[in-house]
Amino acid sequence: MNRAVILARGLGRRMREPAPDTALEKGQESAASRGMKGMIPIGRPFLDYLLSSLADAGFEEMCLVIGPEHHEVREYYETPGRLTRIAVTFAIQEEPRGTADAVLAAETFAGGHRFLVCNADNYYPAEVLAKLRALEGPGLAGFHRGTLVGLSNIPASRVNQFALLVENPAGTLADIIEKPDPVTAQRLGPRARISMNAWVFDPGIFEACRNVSRSIRGEYELQDAVRHAIRRMGTRFRVLPVEAGVLDLSTRGDIAAVAARLEGIEVRL
């Protein structure tokens, strides 16, 4: 498996919102105000760090799912000579209709092969991506709560809002609980692993994405497609236990902390 799909179509609403006592550089302010989290400059666009980490993990073909208005992203990665060890193509999600719809936009790129899916506003360590690449079938990274808080820029209060994984005894995914309420989180317990939206899919996911209804938010959600794949298609997703951090670029207040964590990281595209 050497193909990765990066979801970069989001509206970036939280990034657009002003943050008290947060001063951004001119380039950062411009990208943040447009909600283009992946293009926020941290020495270079944040997305460069993710693509380099994917390349370090052995991925060679990348597909950025973007909107039709994201000309800046295309122009940047299509600049001659910028890419030397990866190939970047683009899939257009015409409207921001949710993560399942975004994955569906990359069906042609997948070409019948297994592929990885991750967020454009997260930086995942190469060793985590390499372990996902080594999976023999569908699966996802399940992050340990304490390690995620300790090694990330993510405060515990925000981690409590992330999706929790319900596992079968065999280590496969039984369910995924998006934004769990306190009662559900307490029932699952502190050992429940957390999803940071790093998945390995086979081509069957596209059928699942086509068969989900809009969520309460009015979007086609990837977790609903995963549930459909488990319950209606018999797909087994292995939960890969992960003891690592993820850098999360969700709000303006994250930029300085993420920049400090990325300082000294070599980027090779």
C-alpha angles and dihedrals in degrees: 000000000000104000126101130184116205117199105222102150099093120126093234093220094165091049091055093055116097116248121212115247092004114128116187131195117251095260092044092049092051095051093041094050089055092047092240097143096168092056096050104125116240094167082311132008112307090232090064090067092053093047091049091050090051090051090050087054092055103263114139107171119059130185119197113204104212140157124261089252095057096098092143092063093050094046092050097051094038092057106123113254096015095107121053106155104024137049119222124200131171136234118195121224100194095205132014095256099150142284097289089054089048092054090048089057089064096055094108091050092052090057095193094308132116114262143180124244125200142153124271091219095057130077111212121192114252092237090060092048091048091054090051090049089054094057113114095214142007117322147129141226114263109201124209109239099224095045092046091055094042098049101034138063088245118114119221090248091062094043087059088066095055125100117274122216124228109205134200117229088258091061097255127127116269097172143339120224113206116209095350118212117237093260092053092045091051091048092052091045134215093293093065108116124235130232118226091181097261106142142167113212136183121213091271089079090075092062088050092050090053092053102054126100126223114280126231086274090058093249137114101246126208093218089058090052089051091051089050090050091051099043104032103026102033094236115165117212114197114220107224108208109230129192100189144096132252126207109230121201101189104129139024089255090064096060099082094045093047091048090053091050092049096048109123095015110137115228121205119172 
